Amino acid sequence: AGPGRDTGSRGEPTEGEGVSEPLHQKLSRREGQVMDAVYALGDATAREITEHLEDEEAYDSVRVITANLAKRGLLDREREGRSYRYRPAIPREKARRPEMSHLLETFFSDSPSRAVLAFLDMTKEELSREDLREISEWIDRRTGEGGEGPD
């Protein structure tokens, strides 16, 4: 099923399919927590999401939030008995891009290097050799294996 689509027990689209709002629309703090839980779990019912959040009193609000996120095209859902099983409609990496762009623009004057340096400066511990290797490999790929890269 595509973004925002309800699926029947065999995965076929049902009424109400389609994305009614842009996928990059801002999430509230609680919607973000629910999305994080669904990404962590892979797929889950509202009850499982509530248990993951360790907030049993939130079950009714999680049910409403997951239904709204499905209507907005951020979660797919499939009927499972009397409830729904939700899964992310888009990969986490794609979902985070607009938020990262907003963060970069708002706090770092659209400067990736300023953002990276700020995040590295916030690190409480020294970077591991693995972290340094990953950063070095990324730089090498972007600059053509250590040569002069594009300006």
C-alpha positions as CSV (number, residue, x, y, z in Angstrom):
1,A,0.0,0.0,0.0
2,G,1.2,3.5,-0.7
3,P,1.4,6.4,1.7
4,G,-1.7,7.0,3.7
5,R,-3.5,4.0,2.4
6,D,-5.7,1.7,4.5
7,T,-5.4,-1.9,3.5
8,G,-7.7,-4.8,4.0
9,S,-6.7,-8.1,5.4
10,R,-5.0,-9.0,2.1
11,G,-3.2,-5.7,1.7
12,E,-5.6,-4.2,-1.0
13,P,-6.4,-0.5,-0.7
14,T,-9.7,0.4,0.9
15,E,-11.7,3.6,1.0
16,G,-10.0,6.8,2.2
17,E,-6.7,6.1,0.5
18,G,-4.4,8.9,-0.6
19,V,-2.3,11.7,1.0
20,S,-4.4,14.6,2.1
21,E,-1.5,16.8,3.3
22,P,2.2,17.2,2.5
23,L,4.4,14.5,4.0
24,H,6.8,17.2,5.4
25,Q,4.1,18.9,7.5
26,K,5.3,19.6,11.0
27,L,4.7,17.1,13.7
28,S,3.7,17.9,17.3
29,R,6.0,16.6,20.0
30,R,3.6,13.7,20.7
31,E,3.2,12.9,17.0
32,G,7.0,12.8,16.8
33,Q,7.1,10.4,19.7
34,V,4.5,8.1,18.0
35,M,6.4,8.2,14.7
36,D,9.7,7.4,16.5
37,A,8.0,4.4,18.2
38,V,6.6,3.1,14.9
39,Y,10.0,3.4,13.3
40,A,11.6,1.6,16.2
41,L,9.0,-1.2,16.2
42,G,8.7,-1.5,12.4
43,D,5.0,-2.0,12.6
44,A,2.7,-1.9,15.6
45,T,-0.8,-1.5,17.0
46,A,-1.8,1.5,19.0
47,R,-1.5,-0.7,22.2
48,E,2.0,-1.7,21.3
49,I,3.0,1.9,20.6
50,T,1.6,2.9,23.9
51,E,3.6,0.2,25.7
52,H,6.7,1.3,23.8
53,L,6.1,4.8,25.0
54,E,5.7,3.4,28.6
55,D,2.6,5.6,29.1
56,E,-0.5,3.4,29.5
57,E,-2.7,6.4,30.2
58,A,-1.9,7.6,26.6
59,Y,-3.7,4.7,24.8
60,D,-6.7,6.7,23.6
61,S,-4.6,9.6,22.4
62,V,-2.2,7.2,20.6
63,R,-5.2,5.7,18.8
64,V,-6.3,9.2,17.7
65,I,-2.7,10.2,16.7
66,T,-2.1,7.1,14.7
67,A,-5.4,7.5,12.8
68,N,-4.5,11.1,12.0
69,L,-1.0,10.2,10.9
70,A,-2.4,7.6,8.6
71,K,-4.8,10.2,7.1
72,R,-1.9,12.5,6.6
73,G,0.0,9.9,4.7
74,L,2.7,9.3,7.3
75,L,1.6,5.8,8.4
76,D,0.1,3.0,6.4
77,R,-2.4,0.8,8.3
78,E,-3.8,-2.6,7.9
79,R,-6.9,-3.9,9.7
80,E,-6.0,-6.5,12.3
81,G,-9.0,-7.9,14.2
82,R,-10.8,-4.9,15.8
83,S,-7.7,-2.6,15.5
84,Y,-5.1,-1.5,13.0
85,R,-1.5,-2.4,12.6
86,Y,0.5,0.7,11.6
87,R,3.8,0.9,9.7
88,P,5.8,3.9,8.4
89,A,4.6,5.1,4.9
90,I,8.0,6.6,4.1
91,P,11.6,5.6,5.2
92,R,12.9,7.4,8.2
93,E,15.7,9.0,6.2
94,K,13.3,10.6,3.8
95,A,11.0,11.8,6.6
96,R,13.9,13.5,8.4
97,R,15.2,15.5,5.4
98,P,12.7,18.4,5.7
99,E,13.3,18.7,9.5
100,M,17.1,18.6,9.0
101,S,16.8,21.3,6.3
102,H,14.7,23.5,8.6
103,L,17.3,23.0,11.4
104,L,20.2,23.8,9.1
105,E,18.5,26.9,7.8
106,T,17.2,28.2,11.2
107,F,20.2,27.6,13.4
108,F,23.2,27.3,11.1
109,S,22.6,29.8,8.3
110,D,22.4,27.0,5.8
111,S,26.0,25.9,6.6
112,P,26.4,22.2,6.9
113,S,29.9,22.6,8.2
114,R,28.7,24.8,11.1
115,A,26.0,22.2,11.9
116,V,28.5,19.3,11.9
117,L,31.0,21.2,14.0
118,A,28.3,22.2,16.5
119,F,27.1,18.6,16.8
120,L,30.7,17.3,17.2
121,D,31.3,20.0,19.8
122,M,28.3,18.8,21.8
123,T,29.8,15.3,22.0
124,K,30.6,14.6,25.6
125,E,33.1,11.8,24.8
126,E,35.9,11.6,22.3
127,L,34.8,10.2,18.9
128,S,35.6,6.5,18.5
129,R,37.9,5.2,15.8
130,E,34.8,3.9,14.1
131,D,33.1,7.3,14.1
132,L,36.3,9.0,12.8
133,R,36.6,6.3,10.1
134,E,33.0,6.8,8.9
135,I,33.5,10.6,8.8
136,S,36.8,10.2,6.9
137,E,35.2,7.8,4.4
138,W,32.3,10.2,3.8
139,I,34.7,13.1,3.2
140,D,36.8,11.0,0.9
141,R,33.7,10.0,-1.2
142,R,32.6,13.6,-1.4
143,T,36.0,15.0,-2.4
144,G,36.9,12.2,-4.8
145,E,39.1,10.0,-2.5
146,G,41.0,12.8,-0.9
147,G,41.5,14.9,-4.0
148,E,40.1,18.4,-4.5
149,G,36.3,18.3,-4.4
150,P,33.8,20.6,-5.9
151,D,33.5,24.1,-4.3
